[in-house]
């Protein structure tokens, strides 16, 4: 559905009136197009004094990516990105110099610019000053993200102890946040848990040779995920209920893949998915659990049918399918499981006790499933969308829909492709060190952390 307000305040005469009246003016977001520049301007690399050596390593990688890298802030320069390397912080005082340099740079960021931090997590074993400095980066990044304008975003990569700044997943996460693939990801800190993963031979087709299954793929977010995985090189199997067969076939044709009509709550759903993938494509590498339903009701009015249906589709089916895959012996070549959670599963939402429980369950499931895949070089992660422009949200009453669109730092709803880009990243070889995590695609929604 078109966001009429976004269009009005950015075009023609109404743009002038909106500016004169001081109305909020969300900026149209620049999304990924194959072949487009990775970053829309010079990249400024700043660092705390102790982190200078690691900043040099990162800067060299950025140069290898053919980016225009600067190490010192220059007046009146419209930076396409600013990277703060803060991996070796030992005291909050050390934040002052790089952050004040960032302050000067944000005054002239290019439209759609990126601010990215590279840091380490605070742990209970750290000295108090070290923990304070490292935890401070989280608050700093989230706050900066809320101040950016012009479609710019701020995100952070948090490297576990021992993970090098040039480890595959560190670079993969950094490149994702720098690129237009992360247009609707804002205010997020993604943990890289290990140095696992591999860098793709072709950054535009990192899934070449991989076979992916996407459930709930007949329309909306699922169809966008299928198209995006295919664009990135994967062979795609799309799955949905028989009633959606015609639309499902169209999605499969566009993606150059195959369709499987299936109710994922069926006891043999996992076996049928795996058998189809092996028979038609010889392997299965990626499973995207996108299928889901809503049956919203206040808890006082909740029925067993509404509760049980949502839990059956949104979490119980995923658990059964995963169990079959994990015990089959056929899902062992750096496998990836990516599940769709929701901000409702993080912060809750009125009238969605069943949905919130199911999506919170997804988050718990990937956290517990991820260690079971590590022996095979595999991962399980989740993507948690906020307000996304779909057929479902288009049916919301006008008032609640407009509020839901504006209560994030980017002041607009996301598109299905925004969720798809995050799924494709987590399914990629360069995300092999991201294990059991949740990546929110919500424009830094005020709901939840």
CORVEN-V470556 format. One record per run of one state. SS is the DSSP state (A for helix, B for strand, O for the rest). FROM is the first residue (numbers start at 1). LEN is the number of residues. If there is no record, write none. Layout:
# CORVEN-V470556
SS	FROM	LEN
SS	FROM	LEN
This chain:
# CORVEN-V470556
O	1	3
A	4	5
O	9	3
A	12	10
O	22	21
B	43	5
O	48	1
A	49	16
O	65	4
B	69	2
O	71	10
B	81	5
O	86	6
A	92	15
O	107	7
B	114	7
O	121	7
A	128	20
O	148	5
B	153	7
O	160	8
A	168	11
O	179	1
A	180	3
O	183	6
B	189	4
O	193	10
A	203	3
O	206	5
B	211	5
O	216	4
A	220	12
O	232	3
B	235	6
O	241	1
A	242	14
O	256	2
B	258	4
O	262	7
A	269	13
O	282	4
B	286	4
O	290	7
B	297	1
O	298	1
A	299	3
O	302	2
A	304	25
O	329	7
B	336	7
O	343	1
A	344	4
O	348	4
B	352	1
A	353	24
O	377	2
B	379	7
O	386	2
B	388	2
O	390	1
A	391	4
O	395	3
A	398	9
O	407	1
B	408	1
O	409	5
B	414	2
A	416	11
O	427	2
A	429	3
O	432	6
B	438	4
O	442	3
B	445	1
O	446	4
